Amino acid sequence: MWREFISTLEPKAIFFTGATEAQIITFERIIHITLPDDLKNLLQESNGVRGDFGLRLVWSIEETSQYNLEMRHTIPFISNYMPFDHLLFFADAGNGDRFAFTIIQGVVKRPDIFVWDHESDSRSWVAPSLYHYLDWWLTGKLNI
C-alpha cells in the first residue's frame, strides 16, 4: 500500500527491503517506544524511503534509532534544546529540521505529525497523519 501511494506522488522514490519484525522489536526495546501502526507498516514494506535528490522521506529503522538516541542523549542536543523525549523523529526536511510523532509514556497516542525547527527549537503541527505528511510534503502543500 505505502509503496504504491508514494510512487504515485514521487515516481523517482527509492524503496528498500522491508524491516524485519526483529529489527522493529529491537528498535522499540532500545528507544522504549512503540512504533505507530502506519510507520511500522511502512517500514515493513520499505525500510526507509528516499525521494528525488536523495531526500530521506522516511528514515530506515536504523536511522530512526540512531537519530532519536542522538537527540536524547548527546551533549549538543541536551545543552541547546528542550528535551526530545516526547517526540519520535522519523524523517528530516533536508535543511536540519525533522519530522516527528508525539509520544506519551512510550506510545504514539495520536497520528499527527510535527516538525522540529533546528534553528528556533520550535515544534509545530504540520499534518494530521503520516499519509498526509507524505502527500503534502511531496505535492508541495507542506513547506518548511
Buried (B, 14 or more C-beta within 10 A) or exposed (E): EBBEBBEEBBEEBBBEEBBEEEBBEBBBEEBEBBBBEBBBBBBBBBBBBBBEEEBBBBBBBBBBBEBBEEBBEEEEBEEEEEEBEBBBBBBBBEEEBBBBBBBEEEEBEEBBBBBBBBEEEEBEEBBEBBBBBBBBBBEEEBEB
